[in-house]
Amino acid sequence: MQRLTLTRPDDWHLHLRDGAAMWDVVPHTVRQFGRAIVMPNLKPPIATVADALVYRSRILEARPAGTAFEPLMTLYLTDSTPPDEIRRVAEEPNVAALKLYPAGATTHSEAGVRRLEGIYPVLEAMERHGVPLLVHGEVTDPDVDIFDREKVFIDRHLAGIAARFPELRIVLEHVTTRDGVQFVRDSGPRIGATLTAHHLLYNRNALLAGGVRPHFYCLPVLKRESHRFALLEAATSGNPKFFLGTDSAPHPRTQKESACGCAGCYTAHAAIELYAEAFEAAGALDKLEAFASFHGADFYRLPRNRERIVLERSEWKVPERLPFGDAELIPVKAGETLHWRLVEPT
Ligand SMILES: [Zn+2]
């Protein structure tokens, strides 16, 4: 196969940041994706519909002229989110969901939820209004091994929430373990999961073997090969509960290459090409379109995109570094060769 034509995909989990740096990353996403679920973990977090719409207008300003990319906004669920805000979300088509970060789980998650029982009235309102809950599924308990935090979150919290709110639609974001895949697969159709390109392509050796490679440090952290294999199986299975979400998360190079580096891998520069590499390696390129372009839209009850994109088999070298405001960032596969390239839309 030399050319691959796909319905234009969407990115169901994306970090765009803000300010001048955002202007450098928005065009990467716009080039490939029709829509993206934009994460709210700015500082301070995006916690109200009003804040989300102002942030959205800044994103639209950074959108290259003549493109139709649509940012779908999310609110940051905090201990003090009023249940009333959920009605406003339900009435606002540009705000799609709320994101639950356990406090301290990842970048800018200090404002996250400390006590899940405290947000039950909000979850109840979300269930009633049909607003999806997006979950960073890791406990933050320092006693729990970092490689086990996803499984422990599912056992201690997520299974209970799913049972208590049987109509609530939930996305287990950036699922990284066999256990997470199993949980999603065994749950009803209202529970889905996003899968990142980097978790499909790499296991923890990329981060730790032969030297620490901080640009592979992300949360949830890369896991062992048997987990990567389970993710790849889920992504290529055709099961509509699994869909594309890059979790592309840019940081300035100096904050990654540091004694206490930030979590996040940057993949937006070549996201669909990276997924194509992973699917091709699994012999499942024919499953890429549904995963990238259909399942997420269906889960969110949005129309599928109508435009198409074309990937061509041709080798190209990923830049060593990319501009990021007044800093620079190191993308995944920096300086390496990719085998699929996005060409202009048909
Ligand atoms: Zn994320």
Boltz pocket constraint, residues with backbone or C-beta under 6 A from the ligand:
constraints:
  - pocket:
      binder: B
      contacts: [[A, 13], [A, 15], [A, 39], [A, 219], [A, 247], [A, 249]]
      max_distance: 6.0
